[in-house]
Amino acid sequence: MSYAMSAALQSAVYAALREDGALAALVGDRVFDAAPPGEPPELYVALGAEEARARGDSSGGVTEHRLAIGVSGTVAGFAALKAAAGAVSDRLDGGDLALSRGRLVSMRFERARARRISGNRGRRIDLWFRAVVEDS
């Protein structure tokens, strides 16, 4: 039970989203490891918050991660954001990602929240996924 596989999980999630054709058709190459500096693109995806906790397991090497992926934009309405969020969910929910350390046991969609950004500066959808990883 360790946080040691977090970087491997993050890299695998990032690569999976960057390489997904359906998502690229919607946001192009605008998938970021962190929100882009300066003026944000019209529509983009960025990795977000993460929580991790040891999972009581007899193997001793299992950790549960809760990951947020944000879809943000200044486009009118939520339709484009929901399409991109759907592509993110399709790629990650139940996804089989290869990690550079350890093994992904499962990846499941948990919840999403769609909202306007304060001051009506745009819109954002946060998707939360639960990933279980095992050190090998």
Backbone as CSV, one residue per row, in Angstrom:
resi,resn,N_x,N_y,N_z,CA_x,CA_y,CA_z,C_x,C_y,C_z
1,MET,0.842,-1.165,0.000,0.000,0.000,0.000,0.887,1.227,0.000
2,SER,0.858,1.910,-1.131,1.826,2.974,-1.307,1.321,3.983,-2.326
3,TYR,1.917,5.149,-2.287,1.637,6.187,-3.274,2.626,6.090,-4.436
4,ALA,3.485,5.113,-4.398,4.581,4.994,-5.356,4.117,4.786,-6.798
5,MET,2.929,4.289,-7.010,2.452,4.035,-8.372,1.664,5.214,-8.941
6,SER,1.528,6.280,-8.185,0.739,7.431,-8.632,1.271,8.041,-9.926
7,ALA,2.571,8.213,-10.025,3.153,8.795,-11.242,2.916,7.888,-12.444
8,ALA,3.029,6.586,-12.257,2.786,5.643,-13.355,1.322,5.688,-13.790
9,LEU,0.408,5.795,-12.836,-1.011,5.887,-13.162,-1.311,7.185,-13.913
10,GLN,-0.776,8.287,-13.427,-0.996,9.583,-14.080,-0.464,9.566,-15.516
11,SER,0.717,9.037,-15.709,1.302,8.962,-17.060,0.443,8.117,-17.994
12,ALA,-0.074,7.003,-17.481,-0.900,6.126,-18.309,-2.228,6.791,-18.675
13,VAL,-2.844,7.488,-17.732,-4.099,8.191,-18.004,-3.862,9.292,-19.036
14,TYR,-2.821,10.068,-18.834,-2.488,11.161,-19.756,-2.244,10.630,-21.164
15,ALA,-1.451,9.579,-21.280,-1.156,8.994,-22.597,-2.427,8.453,-23.250
16,ALA,-3.270,7.792,-22.474,-4.502,7.230,-23.029,-5.400,8.326,-23.592
17,LEU,-5.500,9.441,-22.885,-6.336,10.539,-23.363,-5.710,11.233,-24.569
18,ARG,-4.396,11.435,-24.545,-3.713,12.097,-25.675,-3.819,11.269,-26.954
19,GLU,-3.850,9.961,-26.815,-3.832,9.063,-27.973,-5.225,8.644,-28.440
20,ASP,-6.266,9.086,-27.759,-7.614,8.661,-28.106,-8.152,9.451,-29.300
21,GLY,-8.481,8.753,-30.364,-8.945,9.401,-31.588,-10.273,10.124,-31.428
22,ALA,-11.211,9.537,-30.693,-12.519,10.174,-30.505,-12.373,11.484,-29.736
23,LEU,-11.540,11.487,-28.709,-11.322,12.715,-27.947,-10.582,13.747,-28.792
24,ALA,-9.579,13.310,-29.549,-8.818,14.227,-30.408,-9.715,14.890,-31.445
25,ALA,-10.729,14.168,-31.928,-11.652,14.755,-32.895,-12.445,15.915,-32.289
26,LEU,-12.572,15.920,-30.966,-13.352,16.955,-30.285,-12.503,18.099,-29.743
27,VAL,-11.302,17.775,-29.217,-10.470,18.810,-28.569,-9.115,18.978,-29.235
28,GLY,-8.829,18.219,-30.270,-7.512,18.294,-30.908,-6.436,17.793,-29.953
29,ASP,-5.318,18.497,-29.897,-4.220,18.090,-29.017,-4.285,18.806,-27.662
30,ARG,-5.440,19.355,-27.337,-5.575,20.144,-26.114,-5.949,19.264,-24.909
31,VAL,-5.062,18.327,-24.609,-5.141,17.503,-23.400,-3.895,17.845,-22.601
32,PHE,-4.088,18.328,-21.378,-2.980,18.844,-20.585,-2.845,18.096,-19.261
33,ASP,-1.611,18.076,-18.774,-1.317,17.498,-17.470,-1.729,18.476,-16.362
34,ALA,-1.849,19.739,-16.710,-2.299,20.792,-15.793,-2.996,21.843,-16.649
35,ALA,-3.826,22.644,-16.028,-4.516,23.693,-16.777,-3.484,24.572,-17.480
36,PRO,-3.727,24.903,-18.736,-2.753,25.706,-19.487,-2.670,27.130,-18.937
37,PRO,-1.472,27.714,-18.951,-1.323,29.087,-18.463,-1.883,30.094,-19.469
38,GLY,-2.175,31.272,-18.998,-2.646,32.330,-19.890,-4.084,32.125,-20.310
39,GLU,-4.390,32.644,-21.468,-5.751,32.541,-22.014,-6.063,31.076,-22.332
40,PRO,-7.110,30.517,-21.715,-7.400,29.096,-21.953,-7.939,28.856,-23.356
41,PRO,-7.684,27.673,-23.895,-8.249,27.314,-25.196,-9.779,27.276,-25.116
42,GLU,-10.408,27.306,-26.269,-11.867,27.288,-26.335,-12.460,26.027,-25.695
43,LEU,-11.770,24.904,-25.819,-12.215,23.633,-25.249,-10.986,22.778,-24.983
44,TYR,-10.847,22.272,-23.772,-9.672,21.457,-23.451,-9.959,20.509,-22.291
45,VAL,-9.057,19.550,-22.123,-9.116,18.557,-21.061,-7.842,18.682,-20.242
46,ALA,-7.968,18.623,-18.916,-6.792,18.687,-18.039,-6.953,17.716,-16.877
47,LEU,-5.853,17.062,-16.547,-5.852,16.212,-15.357,-6.028,17.096,-14.142
48,GLY,-6.704,16.578,-13.141,-7.003,17.380,-11.959,-6.558,16.727,-10.671
49,ALA,-7.367,16.903,-9.666,-7.061,16.441,-8.314,-6.980,14.916,-8.243
50,GLU,-6.301,14.467,-7.208,-6.181,13.028,-6.968,-6.197,12.786,-5.469
51,GLU,-6.866,11.721,-5.079,-6.825,11.243,-3.700,-6.414,9.781,-3.756
52,ALA,-5.615,9.347,-2.813,-5.202,7.944,-2.778,-5.311,7.440,-1.351
53,ARG,-5.666,6.167,-1.235,-5.709,5.560,0.099,-5.372,4.083,-0.001
54,ALA,-4.746,3.625,1.042,-4.414,2.211,1.120,-5.717,1.426,1.185
55,ARG,-5.722,0.332,0.522,-6.916,-0.517,0.519,-6.596,-1.775,1.310
56,GLY,-7.416,-2.049,2.289,-7.210,-3.243,3.103,-7.268,-4.495,2.264
57,ASP,-6.142,-5.095,2.051,-6.056,-6.256,1.178,-4.948,-7.151,1.707
58,SER,-5.131,-8.432,1.616,-4.136,-9.355,2.141,-2.825,-9.304,1.370
59,SER,-2.860,-8.814,0.122,-1.636,-8.755,-0.671,-0.710,-7.647,-0.203
60,GLY,-1.286,-6.611,0.432,-0.479,-5.516,0.958,-0.037,-4.492,-0.048
61,GLY,-0.244,-4.701,-1.334,0.256,-3.766,-2.333,-0.817,-3.090,-3.157
62,VAL,-2.018,-2.930,-2.605,-3.126,-2.374,-3.370,-3.462,-0.977,-2.855
63,THR,-3.605,-0.034,-3.803,-3.954,1.342,-3.466,-5.109,1.784,-4.344
64,GLU,-6.034,2.522,-3.744,-7.187,3.055,-4.462,-6.955,4.536,-4.713
65,HIS,-7.091,4.939,-5.967,-6.907,6.344,-6.355,-8.232,6.873,-6.881
66,ARG,-8.559,8.055,-6.495,-9.696,8.767,-7.084,-9.114,9.936,-7.866
67,LEU,-9.375,9.953,-9.167,-8.776,10.919,-10.079,-9.848,11.822,-10.679
68,ALA,-9.542,13.099,-10.790,-10.443,14.038,-11.457,-9.852,14.407,-12.807
69,ILE,-10.720,14.454,-13.805,-10.363,14.924,-15.141,-11.327,16.065,-15.440
70,GLY,-10.778,17.227,-15.778,-11.617,18.382,-16.060,-11.733,18.654,-17.548
71,VAL,-12.949,18.920,-17.987,-13.213,19.363,-19.352,-13.719,20.793,-19.222
72,SER,-12.992,21.735,-19.789,-13.325,23.153,-19.632,-13.409,23.829,-20.982
73,GLY,-14.150,24.935,-21.013,-14.227,25.666,-22.259,-15.005,26.952,-22.162
74,THR,-14.821,27.749,-23.179,-15.538,29.009,-23.295,-16.597,28.926,-24.382
75,VAL,-16.812,27.747,-24.925,-17.823,27.550,-25.955,-19.204,27.785,-25.363
76,ALA,-20.156,28.170,-26.195,-21.517,28.405,-25.726,-22.192,27.076,-25.395
77,GLY,-22.855,27.038,-24.270,-23.587,25.846,-23.875,-22.688,24.727,-23.395
78,PHE,-23.333,23.637,-23.003,-22.607,22.485,-22.471,-22.422,21.357,-23.484
79,ALA,-23.029,21.446,-24.643,-23.022,20.316,-25.579,-21.613,19.858,-25.950
80,ALA,-20.732,20.776,-26.315,-19.369,20.398,-26.718,-18.601,19.803,-25.539
81,LEU,-18.788,20.367,-24.348,-18.112,19.840,-23.161,-18.618,18.446,-22.835
82,LYS,-19.927,18.243,-22.944,-20.482,16.922,-22.642,-20.005,15.880,-23.648
83,ALA,-19.855,16.258,-24.894,-19.323,15.322,-25.896,-17.893,14.931,-25.540
84,ALA,-17.066,15.922,-25.171,-15.673,15.635,-24.793,-15.625,14.820,-23.506
85,ALA,-16.471,15.161,-22.540,-16.513,14.403,-21.283,-16.937,12.961,-21.546
86,GLY,-17.861,12.777,-22.472,-18.265,11.423,-22.839,-17.120,10.627,-23.443
87,ALA,-16.310,11.283,-24.270,-15.147,10.609,-24.867,-14.119,10.242,-23.792
88,VAL,-13.911,11.130,-22.833,-13.003,10.830,-21.715,-13.521,9.610,-20.957
89,SER,-14.807,9.622,-20.636,-15.401,8.515,-19.899,-15.322,7.211,-20.683
90,ASP,-15.621,7.264,-21.977,-15.540,6.059,-22.804,-14.135,5.469,-22.791
91,ARG,-13.120,6.324,-22.817,-11.739,5.831,-22.866,-11.273,5.272,-21.523
92,LEU,-11.671,5.924,-20.422,-11.122,5.524,-19.124,-11.971,4.505,-18.364
93,ASP,-13.281,4.558,-18.481,-14.142,3.660,-17.707,-13.939,2.225,-18.160
94,GLY,-13.433,1.414,-17.274,-13.149,0.027,-17.603,-11.909,-0.151,-18.444
95,GLY,-11.171,0.942,-18.633,-9.992,0.927,-19.497,-8.885,0.023,-18.998
96,ASP,-8.154,-0.495,-19.942,-7.000,-1.346,-19.650,-5.755,-0.537,-19.970
97,LEU,-5.192,0.106,-18.957,-4.026,0.956,-19.147,-2.772,0.233,-18.676
98,ALA,-1.717,0.314,-19.454,-0.443,-0.279,-19.075,0.334,0.735,-18.232
99,LEU,0.740,0.339,-17.045,1.497,1.199,-16.147,2.978,0.851,-16.219
100,SER,3.822,1.837,-16.035,5.264,1.588,-16.016,5.690,0.927,-14.707
101,ARG,4.868,1.006,-13.693,5.096,0.292,-12.438,3.755,-0.195,-11.931
102,GLY,3.681,-1.433,-11.559,2.458,-2.002,-11.026,1.478,-2.374,-12.111
103,ARG,0.253,-2.607,-11.673,-0.798,-3.090,-12.572,-2.111,-2.412,-12.199
104,LEU,-2.843,-1.997,-13.224,-4.172,-1.430,-13.011,-5.152,-2.578,-12.841
105,VAL,-5.756,-2.668,-11.675,-6.728,-3.716,-11.393,-8.085,-3.325,-11.973
106,SER,-8.475,-2.071,-11.767,-9.744,-1.592,-12.324,-9.744,-0.074,-12.414
107,MET,-10.553,0.427,-13.334,-10.750,1.872,-13.507,-12.227,2.060,-13.804
108,ARG,-12.912,2.788,-12.946,-14.348,2.979,-13.098,-14.743,4.438,-12.943
109,PHE,-15.700,4.865,-13.740,-16.300,6.192,-13.602,-17.111,6.210,-12.314
110,GLU,-16.975,7.308,-11.540,-17.741,7.451,-10.299,-18.818,8.512,-10.384
111,ARG,-18.440,9.704,-10.844,-19.410,10.800,-10.860,-18.887,11.941,-11.734
112,ALA,-19.784,12.877,-12.022,-19.401,14.070,-12.781,-20.199,15.249,-12.241
113,ARG,-19.637,16.424,-12.432,-20.315,17.662,-12.043,-20.103,18.684,-13.149
114,ALA,-21.203,19.181,-13.702,-21.148,20.217,-14.737,-21.555,21.539,-14.093
115,ARG,-20.790,22.600,-14.422,-21.106,23.902,-13.814,-20.578,25.028,-14.688
116,ARG,-21.122,26.216,-14.432,-20.599,27.422,-15.058,-19.436,27.917,-14.217
117,ILE,-18.421,28.452,-14.869,-17.290,29.049,-14.169,-17.727,30.433,-13.717
118,SER,-17.359,30.796,-12.500,-17.835,32.051,-11.915,-17.633,33.231,-12.853
119,GLY,-18.586,34.141,-12.818,-18.527,35.296,-13.700,-18.901,34.950,-15.128
120,ASN,-19.504,33.768,-15.320,-19.904,33.300,-16.646,-18.745,33.351,-17.646
121,ARG,-17.532,32.972,-17.154,-16.332,32.965,-18.005,-16.174,31.672,-18.779
122,GLY,-17.108,30.783,-18.652,-17.028,29.515,-19.363,-17.760,28.436,-18.608
123,ARG,-17.470,27.204,-18.974,-18.114,26.050,-18.358,-17.062,24.994,-18.056
124,ARG,-17.424,24.102,-17.125,-16.479,23.058,-16.729,-17.263,21.820,-16.305
125,ILE,-16.725,20.681,-16.690,-17.243,19.400,-16.218,-16.079,18.664,-15.567
126,ASP,-16.259,18.282,-14.312,-15.266,17.470,-13.607,-15.780,16.043,-13.547
127,LEU,-14.961,15.114,-14.027,-15.286,13.693,-13.977,-14.372,13.033,-12.959
128,TRP,-14.919,12.195,-12.118,-14.128,11.473,-11.126,-14.136,9.985,-11.453
129,PHE,-12.934,9.402,-11.396,-12.754,7.977,-11.654,-12.095,7.336,-10.441
130,ARG,-12.416,6.085,-10.221,-11.794,5.294,-9.157,-10.906,4.256,-9.810
131,ALA,-9.613,4.340,-9.516,-8.654,3.383,-10.057,-8.055,2.579,-8.897
132,VAL,-7.961,1.303,-9.086,-7.312,0.429,-8.108,-6.041,-0.091,-8.771
133,VAL,-4.907,0.134,-8.104,-3.623,-0.313,-8.645,-2.954,-1.241,-7.640
134,GLU,-2.174,-2.144,-8.184,-1.468,-3.119,-7.373,0.005,-3.088,-7.740
135,ASP,0.862,-2.989,-6.746,2.286,-3.010,-7.014,2.701,-4.438,-7.334
136,SER,3.571,-4.544,-8.322,3.993,-5.896,-8.717,5.423,-6.162,-8.332
